[in-house]
Amino acid sequence: MKLNGKTKTIQVMKTGDEKRGFYNLLTIILFSAAIFVSANLKAFAQAGQAELTGIVTDANGAAIPVAQIVLTEKATGQTAEISSDENGTFIFTNKKPGLYSIKLSATGFNTLIRQGVTLTTGERIRVDEQLAVASGQETVTINSDAPLLRSETSSLGQIIDNKKILNLPLNGRSFFSLVGLAAGVAQPPRTTEGASLPRINGGRPRTNEYLFDGISVLQPEPGQVAFSPVIDAIAEFKIEINNPPAEFGRFNGGVVNLTTKSGTNNLRGSIFEFFRNEKLNARNLFAPKTAANQNKPVYRRNQFGFVSGGAVIKDKTFFFVDFQGTRQLIGRVRTSTVPTIPNRSGNFSANLGAPLYLTNAGAVTTIVAGNTPIIVTDTNGVSI
């Protein structure tokens, strides 16, 4: 510190509490920095990603080696670049499902750009391209989508896209009900706890594999899924029905391979609330309206939340957050029979209705005049 042109050093001594506070603050700063740095790192799981492969050839069908292929994701602007091998083959692995464009260039050939290449969860897409000999600085742009024929894998499955996930009605907002949209899937009835796990390809409900972004969320015992993501945060999911690739294992039925959303260069989000109320429902058949109880049994459920995603640093770092809360109040209607005091001693005469009599002809009747009452005794010897 400088006072009147003179420099004076002041030494500050930290007490034990101050030291602990200082170290706690330092820990928080380092932890926050680690989170920020890790946000720029890419962690991939093969099962939850997509692949793109193809061959680059000239007009005569000959392979073009060392061609430069640049793959660009439309939503985030992130790019990946590789070169074709001596056979003209290229392959992009571990790519996030989404919409892409491909740019192919080679010395002596025109540049080719293909727009609208859609990569989906668990799929390997093949796009073969042919480059024309350069006659100048020309660029050929193709706006059609990639071929729909999947020739790279022999597995059978079906993609449930984001449009179906958001638009189809879901009781309880659980995506498990949508697994039944795929062929070869049987959906057991709902339970009081929500949607049941599906039967895929004849397997038992607890023998399927569930992967969220390539990570297994299946609890081997008791064979339940650890958690279910918010519906609005699901990008798409694929049901592997038969003959899945080698990266899948430890299951007897099928695979539910789910991909969640991630942030893009555009800031987007939504808020939602779904509710149920007894006033919107018909009266329960086993809870009829009585003088003592005029109201319907309570049934109230509110599911609310939001999703939001965007860019921290454009084309580099992104964020996506989601939240869902559930508030539920349900009156259970139960019908049961409680034995009366005479019932407990073996006397069920009150449950029989009118007394029975025996006629001279041996017929049973409820007519009193001229007929003999039918008498039985309970376990205590009392006449009924």
C-alpha positions in Angstrom: 0.0 0.0 0.0 1.3 3.5 -0.9 0.8 6.4 1.6 2.3 9.9 1.0 4.8 8.6 -1.5 6.0 5.8 0.8 5.3 2.2 0.3 4.2 0.2 3.3 3.5 -3.5 3.4 0.6 -4.8 5.3 0.5 -8.5 6.2 -2.9 -10.1 6.6 -3.1 -13.1 8.9 -6.0 -15.5 8.2 -7.8 -17.2 11.1 -8.8 -20.9 10.8 -12.4 -20.0 9.7 -11.0 -17.6 7.1 -8.7 -20.2 5.8 -11.5 -22.7 5.4 -13.6 -20.1 3.7 -10.8 -19.3 1.3 -10.2 -23.0 0.5 -13.9 -23.6 0.0 -14.1 -20.6 -2.4 -11.0 -21.9 -4.3 -12.6 -25.4 -4.5 -15.8 -23.9 -6.0 -13.9 -21.9 -8.6 -11.8 -24.9 -9.6 -14.9 -27.1 -9.8 -16.8 -24.6 -11.9 -13.8 -24.3 -14.3 -13.6 -28.1 -14.6 -17.3 -28.1 -15.6 -16.8 -25.4 -18.2 -13.8 -27.2 -19.7 -15.6 -30.5 -19.8 -18.4 -28.9 -21.7 -16.0 -28.5 -24.6 -15.0 -32.1 -24.6 -16.9 -34.7 -26.7 -17.9 -38.0 -25.0 -19.5 -40.5 -27.4 -21.0 -43.9 -26.9 -21.2 -45.9 -30.1 -24.7 -47.4 -29.5 -26.3 -44.0 -29.1 -24.7 -42.4 -32.2 -25.0 -42.7 -35.9 -22.5 -43.4 -38.7 -22.0 -42.2 -42.3 -20.0 -44.1 -44.9 -19.6 -44.1 -48.7 -17.3 -44.3 -51.7 -16.0 -41.4 -53.8 -15.6 -42.2 -57.5 -15.1 -40.4 -60.8 -17.4 -40.5 -63.9 -15.9 -43.9 -64.9 -16.5 -45.5 -61.5 -12.8 -45.4 -60.5 -12.1 -44.7 -56.8 -10.7 -41.3 -55.9 -8.2 -41.6 -53.1 -7.3 -38.7 -50.7 -10.6 -36.9 -51.5 -11.5 -34.4 -48.7 -14.9 -34.9 -47.1 -16.2 -32.3 -44.7 -19.3 -33.2 -42.6 -21.2 -30.2 -41.1 -24.1 -30.4 -38.6 -26.7 -27.8 -39.6 -28.0 -27.1 -36.0 -24.6 -26.4 -34.4 -22.3 -25.6 -37.3 -19.7 -28.2 -36.0 -17.6 -29.8 -38.7 -15.6 -33.0 -39.1 -13.1 -33.6 -41.9 -11.5 -36.8 -43.2 -9.9 -38.1 -46.4 -10.9 -41.1 -48.4 -8.6 -44.1 -48.5 -7.0 -45.8 -51.5 -10.3 -47.4 -52.3 -12.2 -44.1 -52.2 -14.0 -45.2 -49.0 -14.7 -42.8 -46.1 -16.5 -43.3 -42.8 -17.7 -40.9 -40.1 -18.3 -42.7 -36.7 -19.9 -41.5 -33.5 -21.9 -38.7 -34.9 -24.9 -37.2 -33.1 -28.2 -37.8 -34.9 -29.4 -34.8 -36.8 -29.4 -33.0 -40.1 -26.0 -32.7 -41.9 -24.4 -31.5 -45.2 -21.4 -33.2 -46.9 -18.8 -31.4 -49.0 -16.5 -33.4 -51.2 -13.5 -32.1 -53.0 -10.4 -33.5 -54.8 -7.7 -32.2 -56.9 -8.8 -32.0 -60.6 -12.5 -32.5 -59.8 -15.4 -30.2 -59.2 -16.5 -29.7 -55.6 -19.8 -31.4 -54.7 -22.1 -30.4 -51.8 -25.0 -32.6 -50.7 -27.5 -31.0 -48.4 -30.1 -32.6 -46.2 -28.4 -35.8 -45.0 -30.3 -37.1 -42.0 -28.5 -39.3 -39.5 -30.7 -41.2 -37.0 -30.0 -43.1 -33.8 -28.2 -46.4 -34.2 -28.2 -46.2 -38.0 -25.3 -46.5 -40.5 -26.1 -44.4 -43.6 -24.4 -45.0 -46.9 -23.9 -42.1 -49.4 -21.8 -42.9 -52.5 -20.8 -39.8 -54.5 -19.4 -39.3 -58.0 -17.2 -36.3 -58.8 -17.0 -34.7 -62.2 -13.7 -33.7 -63.8 -13.1 -30.0 -63.2 -13.8 -27.7 -66.2 -13.3 -24.6 -64.0 -14.2 -23.4 -60.5 -17.5 -25.1 -60.3 -19.5 -26.4 -57.3 -22.4 -28.9 -57.6 -25.0 -28.8 -54.9 -27.5 -31.6 -54.3 -30.5 -30.8 -52.1 -32.1 -34.2 -51.9 -31.9 -36.4 -48.8 -29.7 -39.4 -48.4 -30.9 -42.7 -49.8 -33.6 -44.4 -47.7 -32.3 -47.9 -48.4 -30.2 -49.1 -45.5 -27.7 -51.5 -46.9 -25.0 -51.4 -44.2 -26.7 -53.3 -41.4 -29.0 -56.3 -41.3 -30.8 -55.4 -38.1 -34.5 -54.8 -38.0 -35.9 -51.9 -36.0 -38.0 -48.7 -36.2 -37.3 -45.0 -35.4 -39.8 -43.1 -33.4 -39.1 -39.5 -34.3 -39.6 -36.3 -32.2 -42.9 -35.4 -33.9 -44.6 -38.6 -32.8 -43.1 -38.3 -29.3 -44.5 -34.8 -28.8 -47.8 -35.0 -30.6 -49.2 -38.4 -29.5 -51.2 -38.4 -26.2 -49.4 -40.0 -23.3 -51.0 -40.9 -20.0 -48.4 -39.9 -17.4 -46.0 -38.6 -20.1 -43.9 -41.8 -20.3 -42.3 -42.7 -23.6 -42.7 -46.5 -22.9 -46.2 -46.3 -24.3 -44.8 -45.3 -27.7 -42.6 -48.4 -27.9 -45.8 -50.2 -29.0 -45.8 -48.3 -32.3 -43.0 -50.6 -33.6 -43.9 -53.9 -35.2 -43.3 -57.0 -33.0 -43.9 -55.2 -29.8 -46.7 -56.0 -27.3 -47.7 -53.5 -24.7 -49.0 -55.0 -21.4 -51.8 -53.1 -19.6 -50.9 -50.1 -17.5 -50.5 -50.6 -13.8 -51.2 -48.1 -10.9 -47.6 -47.0 -11.2 -47.8 -46.1 -14.9 -47.0 -47.6 -18.3 -45.7 -51.2 -18.3 -42.5 -52.2 -19.8 -43.0 -53.6 -23.4 -42.6 -57.1 -24.7 -40.2 -56.9 -27.7 -40.0 -59.7 -30.2 -41.6 -62.2 -27.8 -39.2 -61.5 -24.9 -40.3 -60.9 -21.3 -40.7 -57.2 -20.3 -37.7 -57.3 -18.0 -35.2 -58.8 -20.5 -34.9 -55.8 -22.8 -32.0 -53.4 -22.9 -32.5 -49.6 -22.5 -29.9 -47.2 -23.6 -30.1 -43.4 -23.1 -27.4 -41.6 -25.1 -25.5 -44.9 -25.2 -25.6 -45.5 -21.5 -27.5 -48.4 -20.0 -30.2 -47.4 -17.5 -31.5 -50.9 -16.8 -31.4 -52.2 -13.3 -30.8 -56.0 -13.5 -32.7 -56.5 -10.3 -35.6 -56.1 -10.3 -35.4 -55.5 -14.1 -36.6 -51.9 -14.0 -35.5 -48.8 -15.8 -33.8 -46.4 -13.4 -35.5 -43.2 -14.8 -37.4 -41.9 -17.7 -36.4 -38.6 -19.4 -38.7 -35.7 -19.9 -40.7 -36.2 -23.1 -39.8 -32.8 -24.4 -36.1 -33.5 -24.0 -36.2 -36.7 -26.2 -34.9 -36.2 -29.8 -35.8 -39.7 -31.0 -35.4 -43.4 -30.1 -35.0 -46.6 -32.0 -36.4 -50.0 -31.1 -34.1 -52.8 -32.2 -36.4 -55.7 -32.9 -34.2 -58.4 -34.4 -30.6 -59.2 -35.3 -29.1 -56.1 -33.6 -25.4 -55.2 -34.2 -22.6 -56.6 -32.1 -22.3 -53.5 -29.8 -25.6 -54.5 -28.1 -25.6 -57.2 -25.6 -27.0 -58.7 -22.3 -30.6 -58.9 -23.4 -33.1 -61.5 -24.6 -35.8 -59.3 -26.1 -34.9 -56.1 -27.8 -33.1 -52.8 -27.4 -34.6 -49.3 -26.8 -31.9 -46.9 -28.0 -32.8 -43.3 -27.0 -31.1 -40.0 -27.9 -31.8 -36.8 -25.9 -31.8 -33.3 -27.3 -28.8 -31.0 -27.0 -28.3 -27.3 -27.5 -27.9 -25.6 -30.9 -26.7 -22.2 -32.1 -30.3 -20.9 -31.8 -31.8 -20.2 -28.4 -35.0 -22.3 -28.1 -37.2 -23.6 -25.4 -40.7 -24.3 -24.3 -42.8 -24.5 -21.1 -45.7 -26.9 -20.6 -48.3 -28.1 -18.2 -50.6 -31.2 -18.5 -53.3 -31.7 -16.0 -56.2 -34.1 -15.1 -59.1 -33.3 -12.7 -62.0 -35.3 -11.5 -64.4 -32.6 -12.8 -63.4 -33.6 -16.3 -64.0 -37.3 -15.7 -67.1 -39.4 -15.6 -68.1 -40.7 -12.1 -66.5 -43.9 -11.0 -69.0 -46.8 -11.3 -68.1 -48.1 -7.9 -68.4 -44.7 -6.2 -72.1 -43.7 -6.9 -73.5 -40.4 -5.8 -75.1 -40.6 -2.4 -76.7 -38.2 0.0 -73.6 -38.4 2.2 -71.1 -38.1 -0.6 -72.2 -35.8 -3.5 -68.6 -35.3 -4.9 -66.6 -37.5 -7.2 -63.5 -39.2 -5.9 -60.5 -36.8 -6.1 -58.3 -37.3 -9.1 -55.8 -34.4 -9.7 -52.5 -34.6 -11.5 -50.4 -31.6 -12.6 -47.2 -32.2 -14.7 -45.4 -29.0 -15.5 -41.9 -28.0 -16.6 -39.7 -26.5 -19.3 -36.9 -27.3 -21.7 -34.3 -24.8 -23.1 -31.2 -25.1 -25.1 -28.7 -22.7 -26.9 -25.1 -21.8 -27.4 -22.6 -20.6 -24.9 -20.0 -20.1 -27.6 -21.3 -20.3 -31.2 -20.3 -23.5 -33.1 -18.3 -24.7 -30.1 -20.1 -25.0 -26.7 -23.8 -25.6 -26.1 -26.2 -26.1 -23.2 -29.5 -27.9 -22.7 -31.6 -28.1 -19.5 -34.9 -29.6 -18.8 -37.2 -29.9 -15.7 -40.5 -31.6 -15.0 -42.4 -31.6 -11.8 -45.4 -33.8 -10.9 -48.1 -33.0 -8.3 -50.7 -35.8 -7.8 -53.7 -36.3 -5.5 -55.8 -39.4 -6.1 -58.6 -40.8 -4.0 -58.6 -44.6 -4.2 -62.0 -46.3 -4.5 -62.1 -49.7 -2.8 -65.1 -52.0 -2.2 -64.9 -54.5 0.6 -67.2 -56.5 2.9 -66.8 -56.5 6.7 -68.6 -59.3 8.6 -71.2 -58.2 11.2 -71.4 -59.4 14.8 -73.9 -62.3 13.9 -71.7 -63.2 11.0 -68.8 -63.7 13.2 -70.7 -66.2 15.3 -71.9 -68.1 12.2 -75.4 -66.5 11.8 -75.8 -65.4 8.2 -79.6 -65.3 8.3 -79.6 -61.5 7.6 -77.8 -62.3 4.3 -80.4 -64.8 3.2 -83.3 -62.5 2.6 -86.9 -63.8 3.3 -87.4 -66.9 5.5 -87.9 -70.2 3.6 -90.7 -72.7 4.1 -91.3 -76.2 3.0 -94.7 -77.1 1.4 -96.5 -80.5 1.9 -95.4 -81.3 -1.7 -91.8 -80.8 -0.7 -91.2 -77.5 -2.5 -89.4 -74.6 -1.0 -91.3 -71.3 -0.8 -91.4 -68.0 1.0 -95.2 -68.3 1.7 -95.9 -68.5 5.4 -99.5 -69.9 5.5 -99.8 -73.6 5.9 -96.1 -74.3 5.4 -93.4 -75.6 7.6 -90.4 -73.2 8.3 -87.0 -74.5 7.4 -84.8 -74.4 10.5 -81.0 -74.8 10.6 -78.6 -74.1 13.4 -75.4 -72.2 13.5 -72.1 -73.4 15.0 -73.3 -72.6 18.5 -76.5 -74.6 18.1 -78.7 -71.5 17.8 -81.7 -72.0 15.5 -81.8 -69.9 12.3 
